[in-house]
Amino acid sequence: MSTPKKKTKWPVIIGAVFIVVFIAAMVYSSAGNNQYRAEVCVTFEGRTVCRNAAATTKAEAERIGASTACTDLTAGMTALMQCEQNSPRQVTWK
């Protein structure tokens, strides 16, 4: 009687290590984005939407929050670009 070969063990281990390293890299890279947090409110065409954002700089956090709010307020690229050119109505730093 011969014993079964266990060659399939190494690819599974390598795959698991790759997944763990990938998840660790994602957590590490996103942890740096928590320096500046803000709630950004944007008014466009009579409607106001507020969204949270986080980034490494205040300007970037404000831009991300405004862009996310504008995405919810508009339909179409032209309206989105017009909305993003307006200054946010309110920015609350957290």
PDB file of N, CA, C and O in Angstrom:
ATOM      1  N   MET A   1       0.831  -1.172   0.000  1.00  0.00           N
ATOM      2  CA  MET A   1       0.000   0.000   0.000  1.00  0.00           C
ATOM      3  C   MET A   1       0.880   1.240   0.000  1.00  0.00           C
ATOM      4  O   MET A   1       1.843   1.351   0.758  1.00  0.00           O
ATOM      5  N   SER A   2       0.523   2.148  -0.858  1.00  0.00           N
ATOM      6  CA  SER A   2       1.288   3.393  -0.931  1.00  0.00           C
ATOM      7  C   SER A   2       0.554   4.504  -0.191  1.00  0.00           C
ATOM      8  O   SER A   2      -0.673   4.503  -0.096  1.00  0.00           O
ATOM      9  N   THR A   3       1.318   5.441   0.325  1.00  0.00           N
ATOM     10  CA  THR A   3       0.710   6.566   1.041  1.00  0.00           C
ATOM     11  C   THR A   3       0.376   7.671   0.045  1.00  0.00           C
ATOM     12  O   THR A   3       1.111   7.880  -0.921  1.00  0.00           O
ATOM     13  N   PRO A   4      -0.729   8.378   0.275  1.00  0.00           N
ATOM     14  CA  PRO A   4      -1.100   9.446  -0.660  1.00  0.00           C
ATOM     15  C   PRO A   4      -0.114  10.611  -0.581  1.00  0.00           C
ATOM     16  O   PRO A   4       0.405  10.931   0.488  1.00  0.00           O
ATOM     17  N   LYS A   5       0.133  11.236  -1.731  1.00  0.00           N
ATOM     18  CA  LYS A   5       1.048  12.374  -1.785  1.00  0.00           C
ATOM     19  C   LYS A   5       0.340  13.629  -1.295  1.00  0.00           C
ATOM     20  O   LYS A   5      -0.857  13.806  -1.519  1.00  0.00           O
ATOM     21  N   LYS A   6       1.082  14.491  -0.631  1.00  0.00           N
ATOM     22  CA  LYS A   6       0.501  15.713  -0.069  1.00  0.00           C
ATOM     23  C   LYS A   6       1.073  16.951  -0.764  1.00  0.00           C
ATOM     24  O   LYS A   6       1.454  17.910  -0.093  1.00  0.00           O
ATOM     25  N   LYS A   7       1.137  16.943  -2.076  1.00  0.00           N
ATOM     26  CA  LYS A   7       1.666  18.086  -2.815  1.00  0.00           C
ATOM     27  C   LYS A   7       0.674  19.247  -2.859  1.00  0.00           C
ATOM     28  O   LYS A   7       1.084  20.387  -3.077  1.00  0.00           O
ATOM     29  N   THR A   8      -0.588  18.994  -2.661  1.00  0.00           N
ATOM     30  CA  THR A   8      -1.572  20.071  -2.731  1.00  0.00           C
ATOM     31  C   THR A   8      -1.542  20.966  -1.498  1.00  0.00           C
ATOM     32  O   THR A   8      -2.214  21.997  -1.487  1.00  0.00           O
ATOM     33  N   LYS A   9      -0.804  20.616  -0.480  1.00  0.00           N
ATOM     34  CA  LYS A   9      -0.750  21.392   0.746  1.00  0.00           C
ATOM     35  C   LYS A   9      -0.049  22.739   0.548  1.00  0.00           C
ATOM     36  O   LYS A   9      -0.515  23.744   1.085  1.00  0.00           O
ATOM     37  N   TRP A  10       1.050  22.793  -0.201  1.00  0.00           N
ATOM     38  CA  TRP A  10       1.815  24.031  -0.379  1.00  0.00           C
ATOM     39  C   TRP A  10       1.041  25.118  -1.123  1.00  0.00           C
ATOM     40  O   TRP A  10       1.085  26.267  -0.684  1.00  0.00           O
ATOM     41  N   PRO A  11       0.344  24.837  -2.208  1.00  0.00           N
ATOM     42  CA  PRO A  11      -0.424  25.896  -2.872  1.00  0.00           C
ATOM     43  C   PRO A  11      -1.500  26.503  -1.960  1.00  0.00           C
ATOM     44  O   PRO A  11      -1.772  27.701  -2.031  1.00  0.00           O
ATOM     45  N   VAL A  12      -2.097  25.688  -1.121  1.00  0.00           N
ATOM     46  CA  VAL A  12      -3.108  26.196  -0.189  1.00  0.00           C
ATOM     47  C   VAL A  12      -2.463  27.112   0.838  1.00  0.00           C
ATOM     48  O   VAL A  12      -3.013  28.168   1.151  1.00  0.00           O
ATOM     49  N   ILE A  13      -1.327  26.736   1.360  1.00  0.00           N
ATOM     50  CA  ILE A  13      -0.614  27.555   2.349  1.00  0.00           C
ATOM     51  C   ILE A  13      -0.169  28.880   1.713  1.00  0.00           C
ATOM     52  O   ILE A  13      -0.328  29.943   2.312  1.00  0.00           O
ATOM     53  N   ILE A  14       0.382  28.811   0.511  1.00  0.00           N
ATOM     54  CA  ILE A  14       0.824  30.022  -0.179  1.00  0.00           C
ATOM     55  C   ILE A  14      -0.373  30.938  -0.454  1.00  0.00           C
ATOM     56  O   ILE A  14      -0.265  32.154  -0.295  1.00  0.00           O
ATOM     57  N   GLY A  15      -1.495  30.379  -0.859  1.00  0.00           N
ATOM     58  CA  GLY A  15      -2.702  31.176  -1.098  1.00  0.00           C
ATOM     59  C   GLY A  15      -3.208  31.852   0.166  1.00  0.00           C
ATOM     60  O   GLY A  15      -3.607  33.016   0.141  1.00  0.00           O
ATOM     61  N   ALA A  16      -3.190  31.120   1.268  1.00  0.00           N
ATOM     62  CA  ALA A  16      -3.646  31.679   2.542  1.00  0.00           C
ATOM     63  C   ALA A  16      -2.718  32.803   3.002  1.00  0.00           C
ATOM     64  O   ALA A  16      -3.186  33.833   3.487  1.00  0.00           O
ATOM     65  N   VAL A  17      -1.408  32.611   2.853  1.00  0.00           N
ATOM     66  CA  VAL A  17      -0.446  33.654   3.227  1.00  0.00           C
ATOM     67  C   VAL A  17      -0.656  34.899   2.363  1.00  0.00           C
ATOM     68  O   VAL A  17      -0.603  36.018   2.873  1.00  0.00           O
ATOM     69  N   PHE A  18      -0.889  34.719   1.081  1.00  0.00           N
ATOM     70  CA  PHE A  18      -1.124  35.847   0.185  1.00  0.00           C
ATOM     71  C   PHE A  18      -2.363  36.631   0.613  1.00  0.00           C
ATOM     72  O   PHE A  18      -2.338  37.861   0.628  1.00  0.00           O
ATOM     73  N   ILE A  19      -3.432  35.941   0.958  1.00  0.00           N
ATOM     74  CA  ILE A  19      -4.665  36.604   1.389  1.00  0.00           C
ATOM     75  C   ILE A  19      -4.437  37.394   2.672  1.00  0.00           C
ATOM     76  O   ILE A  19      -4.905  38.526   2.792  1.00  0.00           O
ATOM     77  N   VAL A  20      -3.724  36.810   3.630  1.00  0.00           N
ATOM     78  CA  VAL A  20      -3.447  37.492   4.893  1.00  0.00           C
ATOM     79  C   VAL A  20      -2.593  38.740   4.650  1.00  0.00           C
ATOM     80  O   VAL A  20      -2.866  39.793   5.228  1.00  0.00           O
ATOM     81  N   VAL A  21      -1.574  38.637   3.813  1.00  0.00           N
ATOM     82  CA  VAL A  21      -0.717  39.786   3.510  1.00  0.00           C
ATOM     83  C   VAL A  21      -1.520  40.870   2.791  1.00  0.00           C
ATOM     84  O   VAL A  21      -1.354  42.054   3.084  1.00  0.00           O
ATOM     85  N   PHE A  22      -2.377  40.486   1.866  1.00  0.00           N
ATOM     86  CA  PHE A  22      -3.201  41.445   1.132  1.00  0.00           C
ATOM     87  C   PHE A  22      -4.133  42.199   2.077  1.00  0.00           C
ATOM     88  O   PHE A  22      -4.244  43.421   1.989  1.00  0.00           O
ATOM     89  N   ILE A  23      -4.795  41.492   2.968  1.00  0.00           N
ATOM     90  CA  ILE A  23      -5.707  42.129   3.927  1.00  0.00           C
ATOM     91  C   ILE A  23      -4.929  43.059   4.866  1.00  0.00           C
ATOM     92  O   ILE A  23      -5.390  44.159   5.171  1.00  0.00           O
ATOM     93  N   ALA A  24      -3.773  42.630   5.316  1.00  0.00           N
ATOM     94  CA  ALA A  24      -2.952  43.475   6.190  1.00  0.00           C
ATOM     95  C   ALA A  24      -2.524  44.754   5.467  1.00  0.00           C
ATOM     96  O   ALA A  24      -2.528  45.831   6.064  1.00  0.00           O
ATOM     97  N   ALA A  25      -2.159  44.647   4.196  1.00  0.00           N
ATOM     98  CA  ALA A  25      -1.771  45.831   3.418  1.00  0.00           C
ATOM     99  C   ALA A  25      -2.946  46.786   3.245  1.00  0.00           C
ATOM    100  O   ALA A  25      -2.761  48.002   3.310  1.00  0.00           O
ATOM    101  N   MET A  26      -4.143  46.264   3.027  1.00  0.00           N
ATOM    102  CA  MET A  26      -5.330  47.111   2.877  1.00  0.00           C
ATOM    103  C   MET A  26      -5.632  47.850   4.178  1.00  0.00           C
ATOM    104  O   MET A  26      -5.939  49.042   4.152  1.00  0.00           O
ATOM    105  N   VAL A  27      -5.550  47.167   5.299  1.00  0.00           N
ATOM    106  CA  VAL A  27      -5.806  47.795   6.601  1.00  0.00           C
ATOM    107  C   VAL A  27      -4.753  48.860   6.881  1.00  0.00           C
ATOM    108  O   VAL A  27      -5.084  49.950   7.347  1.00  0.00           O
ATOM    109  N   TYR A  28      -3.503  48.559   6.605  1.00  0.00           N
ATOM    110  CA  TYR A  28      -2.416  49.514   6.849  1.00  0.00           C
ATOM    111  C   TYR A  28      -2.575  50.757   5.977  1.00  0.00           C
ATOM    112  O   TYR A  28      -2.392  51.873   6.464  1.00  0.00           O
ATOM    113  N   SER A  29      -2.913  50.586   4.697  1.00  0.00           N
ATOM    114  CA  SER A  29      -3.022  51.737   3.801  1.00  0.00           C
ATOM    115  C   SER A  29      -4.239  52.593   4.116  1.00  0.00           C
ATOM    116  O   SER A  29      -4.189  53.809   3.930  1.00  0.00           O
ATOM    117  N   SER A  30      -5.313  52.007   4.579  1.00  0.00           N
ATOM    118  CA  SER A  30      -6.506  52.796   4.888  1.00  0.00           C
ATOM    119  C   SER A  30      -6.415  53.441   6.267  1.00  0.00           C
ATOM    120  O   SER A  30      -7.155  54.386   6.541  1.00  0.00           O
ATOM    121  N   ALA A  31      -5.545  52.970   7.133  1.00  0.00           N
ATOM    122  CA  ALA A  31      -5.407  53.552   8.468  1.00  0.00           C
ATOM    123  C   ALA A  31      -4.840  54.962   8.403  1.00  0.00           C
ATOM    124  O   ALA A  31      -5.132  55.769   9.286  1.00  0.00           O
ATOM    125  N   GLY A  32      -4.048  55.289   7.400  1.00  0.00           N
ATOM    126  CA  GLY A  32      -3.482  56.621   7.254  1.00  0.00           C
ATOM    127  C   GLY A  32      -4.489  57.662   6.829  1.00  0.00           C
ATOM    128  O   GLY A  32      -4.214  58.856   6.951  1.00  0.00           O
ATOM    129  N   ASN A  33      -5.649  57.258   6.334  1.00  0.00           N
ATOM    130  CA  ASN A  33      -6.657  58.196   5.862  1.00  0.00           C
ATOM    131  C   ASN A  33      -7.503  58.766   6.982  1.00  0.00           C
ATOM    132  O   ASN A  33      -8.453  59.500   6.707  1.00  0.00           O
ATOM    133  N   ASN A  34      -7.203  58.462   8.211  1.00  0.00           N
ATOM    134  CA  ASN A  34      -8.052  58.898   9.308  1.00  0.00           C
ATOM    135  C   ASN A  34      -7.555  60.159  10.003  1.00  0.00           C
ATOM    136  O   ASN A  34      -8.068  60.501  11.069  1.00  0.00           O
ATOM    137  N   GLN A  35      -6.588  60.855   9.447  1.00  0.00           N
ATOM    138  CA  GLN A  35      -6.066  62.043  10.099  1.00  0.00           C
ATOM    139  C   GLN A  35      -7.105  63.151  10.161  1.00  0.00           C
ATOM    140  O   GLN A  35      -7.278  63.768  11.213  1.00  0.00           O
ATOM    141  N   TYR A  36      -7.793  63.416   9.075  1.00  0.00           N
ATOM    142  CA  TYR A  36      -8.796  64.473   9.019  1.00  0.00           C
ATOM    143  C   TYR A  36     -10.136  63.877   8.619  1.00  0.00           C
ATOM    144  O   TYR A  36     -10.262  63.252   7.565  1.00  0.00           O
ATOM    145  N   ARG A  37     -11.136  64.079   9.475  1.00  0.00           N
ATOM    146  CA  ARG A  37     -12.488  63.586   9.212  1.00  0.00           C
ATOM    147  C   ARG A  37     -13.429  64.775   9.225  1.00  0.00           C
ATOM    148  O   ARG A  37     -13.304  65.671  10.061  1.00  0.00           O
ATOM    149  N   ALA A  38     -14.373  64.778   8.292  1.00  0.00           N
ATOM    150  CA  ALA A  38     -15.306  65.897   8.214  1.00  0.00           C
ATOM    151  C   ALA A  38     -16.653  65.424   7.690  1.00  0.00           C
ATOM    152  O   ALA A  38     -16.751  64.432   6.967  1.00  0.00           O
ATOM    153  N   GLU A  39     -17.688  66.162   8.077  1.00  0.00           N
ATOM    154  CA  GLU A  39     -18.998  66.006   7.457  1.00  0.00           C
ATOM    155  C   GLU A  39     -19.165  67.215   6.552  1.00  0.00           C
ATOM    156  O   GLU A  39     -19.132  68.355   7.017  1.00  0.00           O
ATOM    157  N   VAL A  40     -19.343  66.969   5.270  1.00  0.00           N
ATOM    158  CA  VAL A  40     -19.431  68.037   4.274  1.00  0.00           C
ATOM    159  C   VAL A  40     -20.844  68.085   3.722  1.00  0.00           C
ATOM    160  O   VAL A  40     -21.369  67.078   3.247  1.00  0.00           O
ATOM    161  N   CYS A  41     -21.464  69.274   3.786  1.00  0.00           N
ATOM    162  CA  CYS A  41     -22.817  69.466   3.271  1.00  0.00           C
ATOM    163  C   CYS A  41     -22.751  70.338   2.021  1.00  0.00           C
ATOM    164  O   CYS A  41     -22.102  71.384   2.017  1.00  0.00           O
ATOM    165  N   VAL A  42     -23.422  69.904   0.972  1.00  0.00           N
ATOM    166  CA  VAL A  42     -23.437  70.613  -0.300  1.00  0.00           C
ATOM    167  C   VAL A  42     -24.889  70.873  -0.691  1.00  0.00           C
ATOM    168  O   VAL A  42     -25.742  69.995  -0.557  1.00  0.00           O
ATOM    169  N   THR A  43     -25.163  72.089  -1.177  1.00  0.00           N
ATOM    170  CA  THR A  43     -26.478  72.436  -1.693  1.00  0.00           C
ATOM    171  C   THR A  43     -26.357  72.650  -3.196  1.00  0.00           C
ATOM    172  O   THR A  43     -25.488  73.389  -3.660  1.00  0.00           O
ATOM    173  N   PHE A  44     -27.244  71.992  -3.959  1.00  0.00           N
ATOM    174  CA  PHE A  44     -27.246  72.129  -5.414  1.00  0.00           C
ATOM    175  C   PHE A  44     -28.679  72.014  -5.893  1.00  0.00           C
ATOM    176  O   PHE A  44     -29.382  71.059  -5.564  1.00  0.00           O
ATOM    177  N   GLU A  45     -29.100  72.988  -6.665  1.00  0.00           N
ATOM    178  CA  GLU A  45     -30.454  73.040  -7.223  1.00  0.00           C
ATOM    179  C   GLU A  45     -31.527  72.866  -6.141  1.00  0.00           C
ATOM    180  O   GLU A  45     -32.507  72.145  -6.329  1.00  0.00           O
ATOM    181  N   GLY A  46     -31.320  73.541  -5.010  1.00  0.00           N
ATOM    182  CA  GLY A  46     -32.315  73.558  -3.945  1.00  0.00           C
ATOM    183  C   GLY A  46     -32.307  72.359  -3.015  1.00  0.00           C
ATOM    184  O   GLY A  46     -33.101  72.314  -2.076  1.00  0.00           O
ATOM    185  N   ARG A  47     -31.447  71.401  -3.243  1.00  0.00           N
ATOM    186  CA  ARG A  47     -31.363  70.218  -2.375  1.00  0.00           C
ATOM    187  C   ARG A  47     -30.029  70.216  -1.654  1.00  0.00           C
ATOM    188  O   ARG A  47     -29.015  70.638  -2.212  1.00  0.00           O
ATOM    189  N   THR A  48     -30.025  69.741  -0.411  1.00  0.00           N
ATOM    190  CA  THR A  48     -28.799  69.661   0.388  1.00  0.00           C
ATOM    191  C   THR A  48     -28.557  68.218   0.812  1.00  0.00           C
ATOM    192  O   THR A  48     -29.470  67.517   1.249  1.00  0.00           O
ATOM    193  N   VAL A  49     -27.305  67.792   0.672  1.00  0.00           N
ATOM    194  CA  VAL A  49     -26.890  66.450   1.091  1.00  0.00           C
ATOM    195  C   VAL A  49     -25.596  66.592   1.876  1.00  0.00           C
ATOM    196  O   VAL A  49     -24.713  67.359   1.493  1.00  0.00           O
ATOM    197  N   CYS A  50     -25.485  65.858   2.966  1.00  0.00           N
ATOM    198  CA  CYS A  50     -24.269  65.837   3.785  1.00  0.00           C
ATOM    199  C   CYS A  50     -23.647  64.448   3.731  1.00  0.00           C
ATOM    200  O   CYS A  50     -24.354  63.442   3.802  1.00  0.00           O
ATOM    201  N   ARG A  51     -22.323  64.394   3.603  1.00  0.00           N
ATOM    202  CA  ARG A  51     -21.603  63.127   3.560  1.00  0.00           C
ATOM    203  C   ARG A  51     -20.333  63.222   4.396  1.00  0.00           C
ATOM    204  O   ARG A  51     -19.744  64.296   4.522  1.00  0.00           O
ATOM    205  N   ASN A  52     -19.918  62.109   4.959  1.00  0.00           N
ATOM    206  CA  ASN A  52     -18.686  62.021   5.741  1.00  0.00           C
ATOM    207  C   ASN A  52     -17.519  61.694   4.819  1.00  0.00           C
ATOM    208  O   ASN A  52     -17.675  61.005   3.811  1.00  0.00           O
ATOM    209  N   ALA A  53     -16.339  62.207   5.191  1.00  0.00           N
ATOM    210  CA  ALA A  53     -15.136  61.921   4.414  1.00  0.00           C
ATOM    211  C   ALA A  53     -13.935  61.905   5.351  1.00  0.00           C
ATOM    212  O   ALA A  53     -13.956  62.520   6.418  1.00  0.00           O
ATOM    213  N   ALA A  54     -12.893  61.195   4.939  1.00  0.00           N
ATOM    214  CA  ALA A  54     -11.643  61.145   5.691  1.00  0.00           C
ATOM    215  C   ALA A  54     -10.490  61.146   4.696  1.00  0.00           C
ATOM    216  O   ALA A  54     -10.565  60.519   3.639  1.00  0.00           O
ATOM    217  N   ALA A  55      -9.411  61.865   5.051  1.00  0.00           N
ATOM    218  CA  ALA A  55      -8.243  61.929   4.173  1.00  0.00           C
ATOM    219  C   ALA A  55      -7.026  62.363   4.976  1.00  0.00           C
ATOM    220  O   ALA A  55      -7.118  62.636   6.173  1.00  0.00           O
ATOM    221  N   THR A  56      -5.885  62.422   4.300  1.00  0.00           N
ATOM    222  CA  THR A  56      -4.641  62.804   4.963  1.00  0.00           C
ATOM    223  C   THR A  56      -4.491  64.310   5.091  1.00  0.00           C
ATOM    224  O   THR A  56      -3.689  64.774   5.902  1.00  0.00           O
ATOM    225  N   THR A  57      -5.251  65.101   4.304  1.00  0.00           N
ATOM    226  CA  THR A  57      -5.212  66.565   4.417  1.00  0.00           C
ATOM    227  C   THR A  57      -6.640  67.091   4.548  1.00  0.00           C
ATOM    228  O   THR A  57      -7.598  66.424   4.155  1.00  0.00           O
ATOM    229  N   LYS A  58      -6.767  68.296   5.105  1.00  0.00           N
ATOM    230  CA  LYS A  58      -8.094  68.903   5.246  1.00  0.00           C
ATOM    231  C   LYS A  58      -8.718  69.169   3.880  1.00  0.00           C
ATOM    232  O   LYS A  58      -9.902  68.906   3.672  1.00  0.00           O
ATOM    233  N   ALA A  59      -7.925  69.687   2.958  1.00  0.00           N
ATOM    234  CA  ALA A  59      -8.439  70.005   1.619  1.00  0.00           C
ATOM    235  C   ALA A  59      -8.953  68.752   0.917  1.00  0.00           C
ATOM    236  O   ALA A  59     -10.000  68.780   0.270  1.00  0.00           O
ATOM    237  N   GLU A  60      -8.223  67.669   1.045  1.00  0.00           N
ATOM    238  CA  GLU A  60      -8.627  66.412   0.404  1.00  0.00           C
ATOM    239  C   GLU A  60      -9.897  65.851   1.042  1.00  0.00           C
ATOM    240  O   GLU A  60     -10.778  65.364   0.334  1.00  0.00           O
ATOM    241  N   ALA A  61     -10.000  65.913   2.354  1.00  0.00           N
ATOM    242  CA  ALA A  61     -11.209  65.438   3.034  1.00  0.00           C
ATOM    243  C   ALA A  61     -12.425  66.257   2.602  1.00  0.00           C
ATOM    244  O   ALA A  61     -13.500  65.703   2.368  1.00  0.00           O
ATOM    245  N   GLU A  62     -12.254  67.573   2.499  1.00  0.00           N
ATOM    246  CA  GLU A  62     -13.353  68.433   2.068  1.00  0.00           C
ATOM    247  C   GLU A  62     -13.749  68.135   0.629  1.00  0.00           C
ATOM    248  O   GLU A  62     -14.937  68.092   0.309  1.00  0.00           O
ATOM    249  N   ARG A  63     -12.764  67.930  -0.243  1.00  0.00           N
ATOM    250  CA  ARG A  63     -13.037  67.631  -1.650  1.00  0.00           C
ATOM    251  C   ARG A  63     -13.753  66.293  -1.806  1.00  0.00           C
ATOM    252  O   ARG A  63     -14.693  66.177  -2.593  1.00  0.00           O
ATOM    253  N   ILE A  64     -13.314  65.288  -1.063  1.00  0.00           N
ATOM    254  CA  ILE A  64     -13.938  63.962  -1.147  1.00  0.00           C
ATOM    255  C   ILE A  64     -15.375  64.020  -0.651  1.00  0.00           C
ATOM    256  O   ILE A  64     -16.273  63.451  -1.272  1.00  0.00           O
ATOM    257  N   GLY A  65     -15.596  64.710   0.472  1.00  0.00           N
ATOM    258  CA  GLY A  65     -16.953  64.845   1.000  1.00  0.00           C
ATOM    259  C   GLY A  65     -17.873  65.563   0.035  1.00  0.00           C
ATOM    260  O   GLY A  65     -19.009  65.139  -0.178  1.00  0.00           O
ATOM    261  N   ALA A  66     -17.386  66.657  -0.555  1.00  0.00           N
ATOM    262  CA  ALA A  66     -18.194  67.414  -1.513  1.00  0.00           C
ATOM    263  C   ALA A  66     -18.476  66.595  -2.764  1.00  0.00           C
ATOM    264  O   ALA A  66     -19.591  66.620  -3.285  1.00  0.00           O
ATOM    265  N   SER A  67     -17.491  65.881  -3.239  1.00  0.00           N
ATOM    266  CA  SER A  67     -17.670  65.062  -4.437  1.00  0.00           C
ATOM    267  C   SER A  67     -18.681  63.948  -4.199  1.00  0.00           C
ATOM    268  O   SER A  67     -19.510  63.662  -5.063  1.00  0.00           O
ATOM    269  N   THR A  68     -18.613  63.320  -3.031  1.00  0.00           N
ATOM    270  CA  THR A  68     -19.564  62.255  -2.702  1.00  0.00           C
ATOM    271  C   THR A  68     -20.976  62.811  -2.583  1.00  0.00           C
ATOM    272  O   THR A  68     -21.930  62.193  -3.056  1.00  0.00           O
ATOM    273  N   ALA A  69     -21.114  63.977  -1.954  1.00  0.00           N
ATOM    274  CA  ALA A  69     -22.432  64.599  -1.830  1.00  0.00           C
ATOM    275  C   ALA A  69     -22.971  64.980  -3.204  1.00  0.00           C
ATOM    276  O   ALA A  69     -24.152  64.777  -3.483  1.00  0.00           O
ATOM    277  N   CYS A  70     -22.122  65.525  -4.058  1.00  0.00           N
ATOM    278  CA  CYS A  70     -22.556  65.913  -5.404  1.00  0.00           C
ATOM    279  C   CYS A  70     -22.987  64.712  -6.233  1.00  0.00           C
ATOM    280  O   CYS A  70     -23.903  64.811  -7.049  1.00  0.00           O
ATOM    281  N   THR A  71     -22.336  63.591  -6.025  1.00  0.00           N
ATOM    282  CA  THR A  71     -22.725  62.377  -6.743  1.00  0.00           C
ATOM    283  C   THR A  71     -24.166  61.999  -6.407  1.00  0.00           C
ATOM    284  O   THR A  71     -24.914  61.549  -7.274  1.00  0.00           O
ATOM    285  N   ASP A  72     -24.552  62.185  -5.139  1.00  0.00           N
ATOM    286  CA  ASP A  72     -25.919  61.860  -4.732  1.00  0.00           C
ATOM    287  C   ASP A  72     -26.924  62.918  -5.171  1.00  0.00           C
ATOM    288  O   ASP A  72     -28.114  62.623  -5.292  1.00  0.00           O
ATOM    289  N   LEU A  73     -26.470  64.137  -5.409  1.00  0.00           N
ATOM    290  CA  LEU A  73     -27.374  65.233  -5.770  1.00  0.00           C
ATOM    291  C   LEU A  73     -27.643  65.349  -7.260  1.00  0.00           C
ATOM    292  O   LEU A  73     -28.630  65.969  -7.656  1.00  0.00           O
ATOM    293  N   THR A  74     -26.804  64.776  -8.083  1.00  0.00           N
ATOM    294  CA  THR A  74     -26.881  65.022  -9.520  1.00  0.00           C
ATOM    295  C   THR A  74     -27.113  63.752 -10.319  1.00  0.00           C
ATOM    296  O   THR A  74     -26.925  62.632  -9.844  1.00  0.00           O
ATOM    297  N   ALA A  75     -27.528  63.984 -11.547  1.00  0.00           N
ATOM    298  CA  ALA A  75     -27.643  62.903 -12.524  1.00  0.00           C
ATOM    299  C   ALA A  75     -26.996  63.411 -13.803  1.00  0.00           C
ATOM    300  O   ALA A  75     -27.504  64.345 -14.424  1.00  0.00           O
ATOM    301  N   GLY A  76     -25.911  62.824 -14.193  1.00  0.00           N
ATOM    302  CA  GLY A  76     -25.217  63.261 -15.399  1.00  0.00           C
ATOM    303  C   GLY A  76     -23.921  63.971 -15.074  1.00  0.00           C
ATOM    304  O   GLY A  76     -23.763  64.559 -14.004  1.00  0.00           O
ATOM    305  N   MET A  77     -23.007  63.905 -16.006  1.00  0.00           N
ATOM    306  CA  MET A  77     -21.667  64.444 -15.801  1.00  0.00           C
ATOM    307  C   MET A  77     -21.661  65.970 -15.755  1.00  0.00           C
ATOM    308  O   MET A  77     -20.924  66.546 -14.955  1.00  0.00           O
ATOM    309  N   THR A  78     -22.445  66.632 -16.574  1.00  0.00           N
ATOM    310  CA  THR A  78     -22.457  68.096 -16.594  1.00  0.00           C
ATOM    311  C   THR A  78     -22.918  68.655 -15.253  1.00  0.00           C
ATOM    312  O   THR A  78     -22.283  69.555 -14.704  1.00  0.00           O
ATOM    313  N   ALA A  79     -24.011  68.129 -14.727  1.00  0.00           N
ATOM    314  CA  ALA A  79     -24.519  68.583 -13.431  1.00  0.00           C
ATOM    315  C   ALA A  79     -23.526  68.267 -12.316  1.00  0.00           C
ATOM    316  O   ALA A  79     -23.346  69.067 -11.397  1.00  0.00           O
ATOM    317  N   LEU A  80     -22.890  67.118 -12.392  1.00  0.00           N
ATOM    318  CA  LEU A  80     -21.894  66.747 -11.385  1.00  0.00           C
ATOM    319  C   LEU A  80     -20.747  67.745 -11.365  1.00  0.00           C
ATOM    320  O   LEU A  80     -20.320  68.180 -10.296  1.00  0.00           O
ATOM    321  N   MET A  81     -20.248  68.110 -12.531  1.00  0.00           N
ATOM    322  CA  MET A  81     -19.145  69.061 -12.613  1.00  0.00           C
ATOM    323  C   MET A  81     -19.574  70.442 -12.103  1.00  0.00           C
ATOM    324  O   MET A  81     -18.785  71.125 -11.450  1.00  0.00           O
ATOM    325  N   GLN A  82     -20.799  70.856 -12.388  1.00  0.00           N
ATOM    326  CA  GLN A  82     -21.301  72.131 -11.882  1.00  0.00           C
ATOM    327  C   GLN A  82     -21.413  72.105 -10.363  1.00  0.00           C
ATOM    328  O   GLN A  82     -21.052  73.073  -9.694  1.00  0.00           O
ATOM    329  N   CYS A  83     -21.906  71.019  -9.829  1.00  0.00           N
ATOM    330  CA  CYS A  83     -22.050  70.875  -8.380  1.00  0.00           C
ATOM    331  C   CYS A  83     -20.691  70.909  -7.698  1.00  0.00           C
ATOM    332  O   CYS A  83     -20.534  71.576  -6.675  1.00  0.00           O
ATOM    333  N   GLU A  84     -19.720  70.211  -8.235  1.00  0.00           N
ATOM    334  CA  GLU A  84     -18.393  70.140  -7.624  1.00  0.00           C
ATOM    335  C   GLU A  84     -17.652  71.469  -7.661  1.00  0.00           C
ATOM    336  O   GLU A  84     -16.711  71.662  -6.891  1.00  0.00           O
ATOM    337  N   GLN A  85     -18.053  72.394  -8.540  1.00  0.00           N
ATOM    338  CA  GLN A  85     -17.417  73.709  -8.606  1.00  0.00           C
ATOM    339  C   GLN A  85     -17.917  74.638  -7.505  1.00  0.00           C
ATOM    340  O   GLN A  85     -17.259  75.631  -7.195  1.00  0.00           O
ATOM    341  N   ASN A  86     -19.072  74.333  -6.906  1.00  0.00           N
ATOM    342  CA  ASN A  86     -19.608  75.142  -5.808  1.00  0.00           C
ATOM    343  C   ASN A  86     -18.865  74.831  -4.515  1.00  0.00           C
ATOM    344  O   ASN A  86     -18.370  73.721  -4.323  1.00  0.00           O
ATOM    345  N   SER A  87     -18.795  75.818  -3.638  1.00  0.00           N
ATOM    346  CA  SER A  87     -18.209  75.596  -2.319  1.00  0.00           C
ATOM    347  C   SER A  87     -19.193  74.846  -1.447  1.00  0.00           C
ATOM    348  O   SER A  87     -20.401  75.047  -1.582  1.00  0.00           O
ATOM    349  N   PRO A  88     -18.719  73.991  -0.560  1.00  0.00           N
ATOM    350  CA  PRO A  88     -19.629  73.291   0.350  1.00  0.00           C
ATOM    351  C   PRO A  88     -20.393  74.290   1.218  1.00  0.00           C
ATOM    352  O   PRO A  88     -19.860  75.331   1.602  1.00  0.00           O
ATOM    353  N   ARG A  89     -21.633  73.962   1.518  1.00  0.00           N
ATOM    354  CA  ARG A  89     -22.475  74.823   2.364  1.00  0.00           C
ATOM    355  C   ARG A  89     -21.963  74.822   3.799  1.00  0.00           C
ATOM    356  O   ARG A  89     -21.960  75.852   4.473  1.00  0.00           O
ATOM    357  N   GLN A  90     -21.529  73.646   4.254  1.00  0.00           N
ATOM    358  CA  GLN A  90     -21.079  73.518   5.640  1.00  0.00           C
ATOM    359  C   GLN A  90     -20.053  72.394   5.729  1.00  0.00           C
ATOM    360  O   GLN A  90     -20.210  71.351   5.094  1.00  0.00           O
ATOM    361  N   VAL A  91     -18.999  72.609   6.523  1.00  0.00           N
ATOM    362  CA  VAL A  91     -17.991  71.588   6.783  1.00  0.00           C
ATOM    363  C   VAL A  91     -17.821  71.505   8.299  1.00  0.00           C
ATOM    364  O   VAL A  91     -17.459  72.487   8.947  1.00  0.00           O
ATOM    365  N   THR A  92     -18.085  70.322   8.858  1.00  0.00           N
ATOM    366  CA  THR A  92     -17.929  70.102  10.284  1.00  0.00           C
ATOM    367  C   THR A  92     -16.794  69.112  10.491  1.00  0.00           C
ATOM    368  O   THR A  92     -16.885  67.953  10.087  1.00  0.00           O
ATOM    369  N   TRP A  93     -15.717  69.583  11.129  1.00  0.00           N
ATOM    370  CA  TRP A  93     -14.552  68.723  11.356  1.00  0.00           C
ATOM    371  C   TRP A  93     -14.769  67.858  12.589  1.00  0.00           C
ATOM    372  O   TRP A  93     -15.272  68.333  13.607  1.00  0.00           O
ATOM    373  N   LYS A  94     -14.396  66.616  12.498  1.00  0.00           N
ATOM    374  CA  LYS A  94     -14.592  65.657  13.591  1.00  0.00           C
ATOM    375  C   LYS A  94     -13.275  65.221  14.177  1.00  0.00           C
ATOM    376  O   LYS A  94     -13.250  64.415  15.107  1.00  0.00           O
TER     377      LYS A  94
END
